[in-house]
Amino acid sequence: MKNSLETKLGIFVVLTVFAAWAIVETLGSADLFSHGKHISARFETAQDLKVGDRVKMAGVEIGRVEKIALADETVVITMKLRTDAAVKTDSKATIKFTGLMGQNFVAISFGSAGAPLADDNTPLTTTEQPDLSAIMAKLDNAAAGIENVTKVFSGDKLDNILGPITDFMKQNSAPLTATIANIKNVSSEIAAGQGTIGKLIYEDALYASALVTVSNLQDTATSANDIIASAKLVMNDVKAGKGTLGKLLTDETLYQATTASMTNLNSILFKVNQGNGTISKLVNEPEFYKNAKMALQKLDKAADSLEDQGPLSIMGIMANNLF
């Protein structure tokens, strides 16, 4: 009997220990007695995070929340991670939730490839997620706004808004019906390819004309390119001194001959201005002008006297002069 009681007591103790272990495992405190490293992060709010909640990296659990404490108007969360957790010094911690009714957890990013691994008690930088309660409050405000909008468009107010529109529709039902019928007829004609718009949409004439125009433009562009190419060749020949124009522009002999001619012309003009030579005297001396004028006057009088006398008289005068 005694052995039976001790046996039952032992079985009860074993079951109790197993149940306690299962509860501790469920609450996430089974690793309190295991080795690991401690990492801390400072948040503005814990967002209902509790001690024992999971710490994950890329969805894989790497530790548990060990302590939550207030410090300098912030929340410091201490996490106990596995020793093989590859948390780096530039990894970021974020408090997330698995769903609207789910449990919160701390998500840690991988960090950059060249960053060193975080040591024990290394503080991490954090990013704040929107609070679930704040999201619910915004949803509540949005629902209230929608409810107010529905109140505005309900009952008498909706009748007051739609009443004038209804009266307008009733008073102008015939014109509106005719307008709709005309629109239907026009759309039917367009769909049948009738009228200007229908022909523009369905006939190929406009496309063919546009294609010909584009082809002509392309030919014109090709001709222009050919002209430009020819002009470039001509300019290259001119620069190279080829042809008449090239020689005129590049041959120094023409320049020297022109310079010599201009020098000679300048010397002649200078002499004329100085009164040297026959041309300068003809230009500058007034006596030559007077003598020429008198000679012309005498010649004019002699011509008049010859006109007054007959041919015989002229021959007699010539004979007297000769003999």
C-alpha positions in Angstrom: 0.0 0.0 0.0 2.8 2.3 0.9 4.7 1.6 -2.3 1.5 2.3 -4.2 1.1 5.7 -2.6 4.8 6.6 -3.2 4.4 5.5 -6.8 1.4 7.7 -7.3 3.2 10.6 -5.6 6.2 10.2 -7.8 4.1 10.0 -10.9 2.3 13.2 -9.8 5.6 15.0 -9.2 6.9 14.0 -12.6 3.7 15.2 -14.3 3.8 18.4 -12.4 7.4 19.1 -13.5 6.5 18.3 -17.1 3.5 20.6 -17.0 5.7 23.4 -15.5 8.3 22.9 -18.2 5.6 23.0 -20.9 4.1 26.2 -19.4 7.6 27.8 -19.2 8.3 26.8 -22.8 4.9 28.3 -23.9 5.6 31.5 -22.1 9.0 31.7 -23.7 11.1 31.6 -20.6 12.7 28.2 -21.1 15.9 29.7 -22.1 16.4 31.7 -18.9 18.9 29.1 -17.7 20.7 28.7 -21.1 23.7 30.6 -22.3 23.4 33.5 -24.7 24.2 37.2 -25.3 22.2 40.2 -24.3 21.2 42.9 -26.8 19.3 46.1 -25.8 17.1 48.5 -27.9 15.5 51.8 -27.0 11.9 52.5 -28.2 9.4 55.2 -27.7 6.7 52.7 -26.8 6.6 49.0 -26.1 3.3 48.4 -27.9 2.0 45.7 -25.5 5.3 43.8 -25.8 5.8 41.4 -22.9 8.6 39.6 -21.3 9.1 36.3 -23.0 7.9 37.4 -26.4 10.0 36.2 -29.4 12.9 37.9 -31.1 13.1 37.0 -34.8 15.4 37.6 -37.7 13.9 37.1 -41.2 11.1 35.2 -39.5 13.4 32.8 -37.6 13.4 32.9 -33.8 16.8 33.8 -32.4 15.9 34.8 -28.8 13.3 36.1 -26.3 12.5 39.4 -24.6 14.2 39.3 -21.2 13.4 42.7 -19.7 11.3 45.8 -20.3 12.1 48.9 -18.4 11.4 52.7 -18.5 14.4 55.0 -18.9 14.5 58.8 -19.7 10.9 58.8 -21.1 11.7 55.8 -23.4 11.4 52.1 -23.1 14.6 50.0 -23.0 14.0 46.4 -24.1 16.7 43.9 -23.2 16.7 40.7 -25.3 18.6 37.4 -24.7 19.7 35.9 -28.0 21.3 32.7 -29.0 25.1 32.7 -29.2 24.9 31.9 -32.9 22.6 34.8 -33.8 24.3 36.9 -36.5 23.2 40.2 -35.2 25.5 43.1 -36.4 26.2 46.5 -35.0 24.1 48.3 -37.7 21.2 45.9 -37.4 17.9 47.6 -36.6 15.2 46.4 -34.2 11.5 46.9 -34.8 8.4 45.9 -32.7 5.9 44.1 -35.0 2.8 42.1 -34.5 1.7 39.0 -36.3 -1.9 40.1 -36.8 -4.6 42.3 -35.4 -5.1 39.8 -32.5 -1.7 38.3 -32.6 1.3 38.4 -30.3 4.0 41.1 -30.6 7.6 40.3 -31.3 10.9 42.1 -32.0 12.2 41.9 -35.5 15.9 42.4 -36.1 17.3 43.1 -39.6 20.5 41.5 -41.0 22.6 44.7 -41.3 25.2 45.4 -43.9 27.7 42.8 -45.1 30.8 44.5 -43.8 29.5 45.4 -40.4 31.0 43.5 -37.4 29.0 41.3 -35.1 27.3 42.8 -32.1 28.9 42.0 -28.7 27.1 41.3 -25.5 25.1 44.3 -24.2 25.4 46.1 -27.5 22.6 48.7 -28.1 20.8 48.5 -31.4 19.2 51.3 -33.4 15.5 51.1 -33.7 12.6 51.9 -36.1 9.2 52.7 -34.8 6.1 51.0 -36.2 2.6 52.5 -36.0 0.9 51.6 -32.8 -2.0 49.2 -33.3 -4.2 51.3 -31.0 -3.4 54.4 -33.1 -4.3 52.5 -36.2 -7.6 51.4 -34.7 -8.3 55.0 -33.6 -7.7 56.2 -37.1 -10.1 53.5 -38.5 -12.7 54.5 -35.9 -12.3 58.2 -37.0 -12.6 57.1 -40.7 -15.8 55.1 -39.9 -17.2 58.1 -38.0 -16.5 60.3 -41.0 -18.2 57.9 -43.4 -21.2 57.8 -41.0 -21.4 61.6 -41.1 -21.3 61.6 -44.9 -24.1 59.1 -45.0 -26.1 61.3 -42.6 -25.6 64.2 -44.9 -27.0 62.3 -47.9 -29.9 60.7 -46.1 -33.6 61.7 -45.7 -34.7 65.2 -46.5 -31.2 66.4 -47.3 -30.8 63.9 -50.1 -34.2 64.9 -51.4 -33.2 68.6 -51.3 -30.1 67.8 -53.3 -31.7 65.5 -55.9 -35.0 67.3 -56.1 -33.9 70.1 -58.5 -32.1 67.6 -60.6 -35.3 65.4 -60.8 -37.4 68.4 -61.6 -35.0 69.5 -64.4 -35.1 66.0 -65.9 -38.9 65.9 -65.8 -39.3 69.4 -67.4 -36.7 68.7 -70.2 -37.4 65.0 -70.8 -38.3 65.5 -74.5 -35.2 67.6 -75.4 -33.0 65.2 -73.4 -34.5 62.3 -75.2 -34.0 64.0 -78.6 -30.4 64.8 -77.7 -29.6 61.2 -76.7 -31.2 60.0 -79.9 -29.1 62.4 -82.0 -26.0 61.3 -80.2 -26.9 57.7 -80.9 -27.5 58.5 -84.6 -24.2 60.3 -84.9 -22.3 57.5 -83.2 -24.0 55.0 -85.5 -23.0 57.0 -88.6 -19.4 57.2 -87.3 -19.4 53.4 -86.6 -20.6 52.9 -90.2 -17.8 55.1 -91.6 -20.1 57.9 -92.7 -19.3 61.6 -92.4 -16.0 63.3 -92.1 -15.1 61.7 -88.7 -16.2 58.3 -89.9 -14.1 58.5 -93.0 -11.1 59.7 -91.0 -11.4 56.7 -88.7 -12.3 53.9 -91.1 -11.0 54.9 -94.6 -7.4 54.5 -95.6 -7.2 57.6 -97.7 -5.9 59.8 -94.9 -3.4 57.1 -94.0 -2.2 56.8 -97.6 -1.9 60.6 -97.9 0.0 60.8 -94.7 2.3 58.0 -95.8 3.0 59.8 -99.1 3.7 63.0 -97.3 6.1 61.3 -94.9 7.8 59.6 -97.9 8.2 63.0 -99.6 9.6 64.5 -96.5 12.0 61.6 -96.3 13.1 62.2 -99.9 13.4 65.9 -99.3 15.6 65.2 -96.2 17.7 62.8 -98.3 18.1 65.5 -101.0 19.0 68.1 -98.4 21.6 65.7 -97.0 23.0 65.2 -100.5 23.2 69.0 -101.0 24.9 69.4 -97.6 27.4 66.7 -98.5 28.1 68.3 -101.9 28.6 71.7 -100.2 31.0 70.1 -97.7 33.0 68.6 -100.7 33.1 72.1 -102.4 34.2 73.7 -99.2 36.9 71.1 -98.7 38.1 71.7 -102.3 38.1 75.4 -101.6 40.1 74.9 -98.4 42.5 72.7 -100.3 43.0 75.4 -103.0 41.4 73.5 -105.8 39.4 75.3 -108.6 39.2 79.0 -109.4 37.6 80.0 -106.1 40.1 77.9 -104.1 43.0 79.5 -105.9 41.5 83.0 -105.4 41.2 82.3 -101.7 44.4 80.4 -101.0 46.9 81.5 -103.7 49.2 84.3 -102.4 50.2 85.3 -106.0 46.8 86.9 -106.5 47.0 88.6 -103.2 50.4 90.0 -104.0 49.4 91.1 -107.5 46.3 92.8 -106.1 48.4 94.5 -103.4 50.9 95.8 -106.1 48.0 97.0 -108.3 46.5 98.9 -105.4 49.9 100.4 -104.6 50.3 101.6 -108.2 46.8 103.0 -108.3 47.4 104.8 -105.1 50.7 106.3 -106.5 48.9 107.4 -109.7 46.1 109.0 -107.7 48.6 110.8 -105.5 50.4 112.2 -108.5 47.1 113.3 -110.0 46.2 115.1 -106.8 49.7 116.8 -106.7 49.2 118.1 -110.3 51.9 116.0 -111.9 51.4 114.6 -115.5 49.0 115.3 -118.3 46.0 113.7 -116.6 46.5 115.8 -113.5 46.6 119.0 -115.6 43.5 118.0 -117.5 41.7 117.4 -114.2 43.1 120.2 -112.1 43.9 123.2 -114.4 40.8 125.4 -115.4 42.6 126.8 -118.5 42.3 123.5 -120.3 38.6 123.5 -119.6 38.3 127.1 -121.0 40.3 126.3 -124.1 38.4 123.2 -124.8 35.1 125.1 -124.3 36.3 127.8 -126.8 37.4 125.2 -129.3 34.0 123.5 -129.2 32.3 126.9 -129.6 34.4 127.7 -132.7 33.8 124.3 -134.2 30.0 124.7 -133.6 30.1 128.1 -135.5 32.1 126.6 -138.4 29.6 123.9 -138.7 26.8 126.4 -138.8 28.5 128.5 -141.6 29.1 125.3 -143.7 25.4 124.5 -143.4 24.5 128.0 -144.7 26.8 127.8 -147.8 26.2 125.5 -150.7 28.5 122.8 -151.9 30.0 125.0 -154.7 30.9 127.7 -152.3 32.6 125.2 -150.0 34.6 123.8 -152.9 35.6 127.4 -153.9 36.8 128.1 -150.5 38.8 124.9 -150.4 40.3 125.7 -153.9 41.3 129.2 -152.8 42.9 127.8 -149.7 44.8 125.2 -151.7 45.9 127.4 -154.6 
